[in-house]
Amino acid sequence: MNRVRAALALYVADVFASAPRKDQRAKGDCYLRGLMLDGRRKSIQAMASRLPDGNEQNLQQFVNQSTWDPVPVQRRICERMLPLIAPTAWVIDDVSVPKDGRMSVAVAPQYCGALGKRANCQVAVSVHAASTTASCPLQWRLFLPEEWASDTARRATTRIPSDVVHREKWRLAVDMLDTLAGWGMTPPAVIADAAYGTNAHLRAALADRGSPTYSPSKRM
């Protein structure tokens, strides 16, 4: 266990090296350990209760108020994980989180894959590097439904930046692929389920960007 903890500390020190303050890097270490520990609920409150050095207020501040740029962290994770995963493809997909109420960012009645029906939820689009033995998210974007685009009251309350607007899920996927390409990362192939594969705009965008392969599969 001590060796695992030491290896995780080195990993965190590397990927959070861009964080400007020592306390931010320490909170990053604590937050990642919380995500990796046993326990079904991964909310900050639940993780803080399980961590010996967990402090709910500190972790909340680290995630939603602290002034550190997540982009260099995301890029470093990609740089480290791609050689380890050795992906056979990058997978475009989305994940949904059922929610109650109206004030969680981007929550709305929409198709919820977790429940297999339309329900109140949040949806995030992601690009994963995947092989037959492992996978890792390379990029992810929270989908902002149209009803949030002009809802100034909810945007102000939930502190959504003014430059964050509604974009279709396929456009979010293309944005992420463009970001990864800008980091010098090229997919061996790009695959997606039928929800994305039947979208002619996405297929055209992939063709324009020289994607080696596109192989849609049916939604299970």
Buried (B, 14 or more C-beta within 10 A) or exposed (E): EEEEEEEBEEBBEBBBEBBEEEEBBBBBBBBBBBEEEEEEEEEBEBBBEEBEEBBBEBBBBBEEEBEBEEEBBBBBBBBBBBEEBEBBBBBBBBBBBEBEEEEBBBBBEBBBBEEEEEBBBBBBBBBBBBBEEEBBBBBBBBBBBEBBBEBEEBBEEBEBEEEBEBBBBBBBBBBBBEBBEEBEBEBBBBBBBEBBBEBEEBBEBBEEBEBEEBEBEEEE
